[in-house]
């Protein structure tokens, strides 16, 4: 396999500059994950109930879904970024819990990128979202 290097910025590439870890922080906690995924084609209305239903068996819930690329020739966009957080307000997601969520998501789509949502001393170290899906 060969890779071509380019001096031009690639379109649609998600920048993931890390947030700095505050010096002197006492508590570091993973409260959720952002997952970039492509849902398996089913019918119009994707993601519909498939995404929250897949997470129902885990300790996490979906709070936001946002498309990140336009699908050429399709009636809807199957590529999206999903923000998933722990159901319990004060929970810390272990790597095992994250893997459990990714396994559940693999049943409805192909995930390609995962970013942990961390907070330090109860201060979020990740960008906010525009809207929140109500708990259900």
C-alpha positions in Angstrom: 0.0 0.0 0.0 1.3 3.4 -0.9 0.4 6.8 0.5 0.6 10.1 -1.4 1.6 13.1 0.6 0.1 16.4 -0.3 0.8 20.0 0.8 -2.9 20.8 0.6 -5.3 20.4 3.5 -7.6 17.4 3.0 -11.3 18.3 3.0 -13.5 17.0 5.7 -10.7 16.0 8.0 -11.7 16.3 11.7 -9.1 18.2 13.8 -8.5 16.7 17.2 -6.2 19.0 19.0 -6.0 17.7 22.6 -7.1 19.9 25.4 -4.3 20.7 27.9 -4.4 18.8 31.2 -4.6 21.5 33.9 -1.6 21.4 36.3 -2.7 20.6 39.8 -6.0 19.0 38.8 -7.1 16.5 41.4 -9.8 14.5 39.6 -9.7 13.3 36.0 -12.9 11.6 34.7 -14.1 10.3 31.4 -17.8 11.2 31.2 -18.4 10.0 27.6 -17.2 9.7 24.1 -17.6 11.3 20.7 -17.8 8.6 18.0 -17.7 9.2 14.2 -19.6 6.5 12.4 -21.4 5.5 9.3 -24.6 3.7 9.9 -25.5 0.6 7.9 -28.0 1.5 5.1 -31.5 0.6 6.2 -34.2 3.0 5.2 -34.9 6.7 5.2 -34.9 8.2 8.6 -31.5 7.0 9.7 -30.5 7.1 12.5 -34.0 6.6 13.7 -34.4 4.3 16.7 -31.5 2.0 15.8 -28.7 4.0 17.5 -30.4 4.6 20.9 -31.7 1.0 20.9 -28.1 -0.3 20.4 -27.0 1.7 23.4 -29.9 0.5 25.6 -27.9 -2.5 26.7 -24.9 -0.4 27.8 -24.3 2.0 30.7 -24.3 4.9 28.2 -26.9 7.0 26.4 -26.9 9.2 23.2 -27.2 12.9 23.8 -26.3 14.4 20.4 -26.1 13.4 16.7 -24.6 15.6 14.0 -23.8 14.8 10.4 -20.3 15.4 9.4 -20.2 14.8 5.6 -22.7 15.0 2.8 -23.6 11.8 1.1 -23.5 12.1 -2.7 -26.8 11.1 -4.3 -28.4 9.9 -1.1 -31.7 11.2 0.4 -30.1 11.4 3.9 -26.6 11.4 5.5 -25.5 8.2 7.2 -22.1 9.6 8.3 -22.4 11.3 11.7 -20.7 12.2 15.0 -22.6 10.9 18.0 -22.0 12.2 21.5 -22.5 9.4 24.0 -22.3 9.9 27.8 -22.7 7.7 30.9 -26.2 7.3 32.2 -25.2 8.0 35.7 -24.3 11.6 36.4 -21.2 11.0 38.4 -19.9 7.9 36.5 -16.4 7.4 35.2 -16.2 5.4 32.0 -13.5 2.8 32.0 -11.9 1.6 28.8 -14.0 -1.6 29.2 -17.2 0.5 29.2 -16.0 2.3 26.1 -15.3 -1.0 24.4 -18.8 -2.2 25.4 -20.3 0.9 23.7 -18.2 0.5 20.5 -19.3 -3.2 20.3 -23.0 -2.1 20.5 -22.5 0.6 17.9 -20.8 -2.0 15.6 -24.2 -3.7 15.3 -25.7 -0.6 13.6 -22.7 0.9 11.8 -19.0 1.2 11.2 -17.2 3.5 13.7 -14.0 5.1 12.5 -12.9 7.6 15.2 -13.4 7.8 18.9 -12.6 10.6 21.3 -12.9 10.4 25.0 -14.7 13.3 26.7 -12.7 14.1 29.8 -13.2 16.6 32.6 -10.7 17.8 35.2 -12.0 18.8 38.6 -15.6 18.9 37.1 -14.5 21.3 34.3 -15.1 19.9 30.8 -12.1 19.5 28.5 -14.0 19.1 25.3 -16.1 21.4 23.1 -19.8 21.9 23.9 -22.6 20.7 21.7 -25.4 22.8 20.2 -28.3 20.7 21.5 -28.9 17.8 23.8 -31.2 14.8 23.2 -33.5 14.4 26.2 -32.8 11.4 28.4 -35.1 8.5 27.7 
